[in-house]
Every structure is written in structure tokens, then in C-alpha cells.
Amino acid sequence: MKPLAVAVEAALAGGDVLKGYFGGDFRIFYKGELNLVTEADLASEKEVVSILKKRFPGAAILAEESGEEKGASGFRFIIDPLDGTTNFAHGYPVFAVSIACEEADEVVAGVVYDPVRDELFTAAKGKGAFLNGRRLRVSATKGLGQALLVTGFPYDLKEDLSGNLRLFNRFMGASRAIRRDGSAALDLCHVAAGRFDGFWEEKLGPWDTAAGALAVEEAGGRVTDLAGGAFHYRKGAVVASNSILHDQMLGLIL
């Protein structure tokens, strides 16, 4: 099987696990004051990793909850079993399973599955981005004043409130509106789908951005770090846009 097909199978299975827990009773654990993990995260990750190992024996794994496992196949899967854990824990229906596949240090396939809306975002390097089989294209918005942007805040938000809000304040003054939905993977996919015109966020994990960033690029958008340099999921900070707005966004950041 191809990496994209395997990632789709695993993401759908992980999403089914999440649907089984959502709205019910489950245990919540704390990795920090604002950083939660639930039984659902762990169960989804277990299911996702099991499928990936079965279909791609020898593949390396980088998963949010269980960490890194080396492999010998040349492929590595980057997994967020529940992006939007805080939303999930509070019953807010915005969360997703995100899986990217990397080969030779390049993300070649990405899948983000929103089980509440049954929306499956897929992307393959050089082959486009899709939502439930329909090809995606970024928006055509030309000015920040007409743009709907989206962002998120890091878990250390309260430790440096003014510092963490500095970019939010700048963009709020320049854009039509800003949303904060609590799932970076979905935020990126919604940029790819033209629902948002741009996205920025700092202090992210590899599993938050690896799949969604590919979707934006394959939908005709642009993705960089906050300085306008080449993006890599290891950098932890990202600016994604419909491409037209990108330099305008960077101008507010730099």
C-alpha cells in the first residue's frame, strides 16, 4: 500500500476511536497546567500506530504521546492522535487526527481527519490537496483588511501574556477578523480549503503542522517560518497563507 492510503486508513480508525469517547466519561491527565492528555488521545494513538506498523513494518514513528521509535524502512510517520485535546475534553467539537508520512526528510503525504464533520483532508507531494475527494484551492483574498485569519496560543501563554499576544494584537488591528479554534492541524487544512486566508502560530509540535502544511502548499498556498524562511515542522513556528497575503503577514511579524 502507498503511504497516503495507509495514513488514511489509520486516521479514519483513530477518528472512530475518538467518536467512541467524545461526549462520554474519560480520564484526563495533565502534562502541564494547560496541557491535557486524555484516555482518548492514548487509545487513538494506540490504534493508529498499530495500523501503521502492520501496513508499513519497519517504518519509524514520531507520535505526540509515545514519542519516537526508529525504523529501517526509510519512511517515518508523524502522528497527532488527537489535535485539539482541550476542545475534546470540554465537549467542544473541533478536533482531528493528523498523520504525515516523511521520506528522506521530506513530507510526502498528509492526512487530517475531522471525525465530527466527517471531513477527510488529504495531500500528496506534487499531486494536490483534497477534501473528501474534492480538490482544494486556497482563497483569492488580496488584502489583510478583508482577510479572515486564524491562530492559536502556546501552553505557556500565562507565563508571558503580553509576549504571546503581541502578534495577535497586530493582526487584530490589520485584518477583518481572527478566529482561535484550538487545532493547528485543522487550521492549516481550513487555509488549504479557502475557509481561512491565513494562519500563524508559535511553539508548535511537529505533529501539529507536518500534514496540514503540505495541504496548504498543495492547495496553492505558501508556508514559511516567521522570518519568511523555508518551513520545517521541527521549527515550531509557522505562517501559512493563500500566498497573496503572505508578504503582508510577514510585514506585521518582522
N, C-alpha and C positions, 0 to 999 in steps of 0.2 A: 504493500500500500504506500501511496505517496504521503509525505509529511502532513500536507494540508488535510487530507481525508482522515488521517489518524487523529489530528488535532480536533477536527470537527466531531468525530465520534466521542472523544474524551470530554470535550466541552459540553456536549449535549448530555452525557452521562452525569457529569458534575452538576449541571443545571438541574437535572432531575432530583439529585440528592438535596440540593438547596430548596427546591419546591416542597420536598417532603418535610423539611424542618420549618420553613417560613410560616410565621403566624402561630407556631406552637410553642411548647416549652423546651428550652435547651439551655445548657450550661454556658456561661460566659466567663472567660478568663481575661486577665489583664497583663499586657506586655508593658504597659505604661499607663499614666493617668488617663490619657485619651486614646490609647492604642489597644483595641479589643481583639480578641480572637474567640470564636465560639465553637461549639461542637460541630456546627455545620461546616465551618472552614476546614476542620480536620477531616471530617467524613468525605467532603467533596474532594479534597486533595488526595486522600487515600484511593478513591475511585479513579480519579484522573491519572494518577501515577501508575496504578495497576494496569490500566488500558494501554498507556504509552509504552510501558515495559513489555507488555505482551506483544504488541504490534511492532515495536522497534527495539528488540533486545540489544543491549549494549549502548543505547543512547544515554548521554549524560542528562542529568536533571538539575535544574535550579528552581526550587519551589519556595514560596514565601514562608511556609510553616516548617517544613522539614529540612530546608537548606539545600546544600549542593551535594550531588553524587556524580562522580566522574564516570565516564563511559569510554568505549573504544570504537564506536561506530562512525564517528565524525559528525553526528547530529547531537544537538542539545535542545531540550525543551525547557522553556521558561514559563513558569506556571503561577498564576494567582487563582486559587480555588474559589475565592470569594472577594472580589474587589468591591468595596462598599460595606464592610463589616459593620460599621457603626449604624448605617442605614438599616441593614438587615436586623440588627439587634433591637432596633426601635420599631420595627414593623414598617419602615418606610420603603416602598417597593422600587428602589433604584440600586441595583447591584448586578454583578456579572461574574462569569468565569472567563478568564483570559489565558490563552496559551499561544506562545510563539515558538517557532522552530528555527534554530540557528544552525548554519553550516559554514564552516571556515570563517567564523567570527562575523557572519552576515546573516541577518534575519531574512529568511526566505519565505516564511509563511506565518500568518497570524489569524487567530480566531478569537472573537469576543462574543459570548452568548449571554443575552439578557433573557432569563427564563420567565420573568413576569410577563413581558410583552412577546415572548417567543420570537425575538429578533436575533438572527444569527449573522454577525458581521464576519466576513472572510476576506483575506487578501493573500496574494502570492506575488512574489517579486517579479515585476515585469509583465504581470498578467491581470492587473486591475484589482479593484476592491468591490465587494458585493454585499448587499443586504438581502438575505433570503433569496439569493439568486439574481437580484436586480442590480445592475451595475451602478456604482455610486460616483457622484461628482460633487466636488466642493462648491460652495456658493460663489456668486459673482459680485458680492458686495464690494464696493470700491473705496469707501471711506469709513474710518473708525466711528465717525459720528452716526453712521447708520448701522453699525455692527452690534450683533448680539454675541457677547463673549462669555466664556466660562472659565472657572479656575477652581483651585482647591487650596486648603491651608495645611501646613505640616502639623505633626503631632506635638511639636514644641511651640505651638502658637502662643501659649500663655507666657512662655519664658521670655519672649521678645515680641510683645504685641505690636508695638509701633513698627519694628523692622519687618515683621511678617505681613503687615498691612500696607507697606509703602507702595508696592506695585498695584495693589487693589485700588488704593486711593487715586493713583494716577490714571488708571484705566477707567475708573468710575467717572472721572471728570471728562474723559475724552470719547467714551462710547455711548451707544444708545442705552444699553443695559448689560448687566453681568449676572450670571447665574452661578450657583455653587451647589452641585448635585452630589458630591461625595464619592464619585467613582471616576478616576482618571482614565481608566480603560474605555468606559462608555463616553466620557467627554471627548476623547480623541475620535472615536467612531462617529460621534454626532457631528464633529467637524468634517469628517470624511463624507458624511451624508448631507452636508449643507445645512444642517439644523442650527449649528453654531458657526460663526465666521472665524473665530479664533480661540485659542486656549493657551494659557501659560500656567506653569506651576513649578515650584521648587521642592527639593528634598523628597523626591520620589524614589521608589524601589525599581529595580529592573523589570519586575513582573507587572508593574503598573503601566509601563509605556511600550514595551517591546512589540506587542501585537498591534496596538492602536496606532502607533507612529507609522508602521508600514501601511496601514489602511489609509491614513491621511495622504501619504506620498503617492500611493497607487490610485487615489481618487483625484490626483492633480494638485494637491496641496503642497505646502512646504513645511519642513520640520527642522529646527535648529536648536542649539543651546541658547542660553540667554544672551550670549555675546554675538550671536549670529554665526557661530562656527558649526562645524559638522556635528550632528546629533548622534549620540550613542546612549543606549539605555543605561549604561554604567555612570553616566554623568549626573543623573539625578535631577536635572532641571531641563525644562523643555518649553519651547514656543512652537505652536502649530497653528497654521492659518490656511486660508484659501489661496495663499501665495500672493495675491494682490495686496493684501493688508500687511504682509509680513514686515516690510521695512518700516511701516508706520508703527507697528507694535514694538519693534526693536528700538525705534527712536524714543519711545517712552521709557524703555527699560534702561538703556545705556546712559 
